Amino acid sequence: MGLLTGVAIVAGTAGTVVAAPAVLAVVGFTSAGIAAGSMAASLMSASAVASGGGVVAGSTVAIWQLIGALGLPGGAAAAIEVGLLVGLLI
């Protein structure tokens, strides 16, 4: 893999990390909670039914709501970037 390809992948990942909270808000994972009638509400309902009545801590729906509510912490974003870069170099 060439250097330019690696740079493009890291840049794309950085864009994804920045855009993730905005995209999650659009589908209903907002800072005020899950928006009624949204795609997020449907996912939450399906997750609760599948787990027997509640959304499991650490599940995809729970993590998406956390990101929607708080954004992606800088440390997590940095870890994703460093991990991707190390993976490209190995």
N, C-alpha and C positions, 0 to 999 in steps of 0.2 A: 504494500500500500504506500502510495506516495505521500509526501508531506502535505501537499495541497488537499488531498482527500481527507487526511486526518484533521486538518484545520477546518475543512467544510463540515465534517461530522461534529466536531466540538462546537462550532458556531451554531449548527442546527440544534444540538442538544441544549445549548444555552438559550436559544429562542424558545424551545419547548418548555424549559423550566420557567421562563418569564411568562409565557402565554398560558400555562396550565391553570393558574387561579382564575383567569378571565374566562377561559373555556368552561371550566367547572361552574362558574357563576351563571353562564348562559344556559346551562342545562338544569340549573336549579340548586346547586350547592353554594349557598350564599353566606355572607358573614352573619346574617340574621338567622340562619338555619336553613333547612330544606324548604324550598318554595312549594306551596300547595299547588297541586295539579300539574307539576312539572315532571320532566323525565326523571329527575332525581327522586321525586316522591314515589314514582313507580318502581324505581330500583330499590328504594328503601323498603317498600312494601314487599316486594319479591324476596328480598334478603331476610326480612323478618319472618315471612311465612316459611322459607326454606330452613331457618334455624329454630323453628318452633315457637316464635312469638316475639323475638327481639333481634335487633341488629347486633351482631357479635363484635366486641371490641377488637380492633385490628383487622377487620374485614375490609374489603375493597370499598364498600359504601362508607364505612366509618372513616377510612383514610381520606377518601375524596371529600367528605364533609369537613374534616379537619383542615385540609388544604384550602377548601372554599372559604372556611371561616377565618383562618389565620394567614393564608398565603403559604408559600413554600419557604421555610426558614433559610436564611443565607447559608448556614452550615450544611444543610442538606443539599442545597444547590451546588455548593462548592464540592461536596463529597461526590456528587454525580459527575461533575466535570473532571475532577482528579481521577476518579475511577475509570472514566472513559479514556482519558489520556494515557493512563498507565496500561490499560488494555490494548490500546493501539500500538504502544511501544514494545510490548512483549511479543 
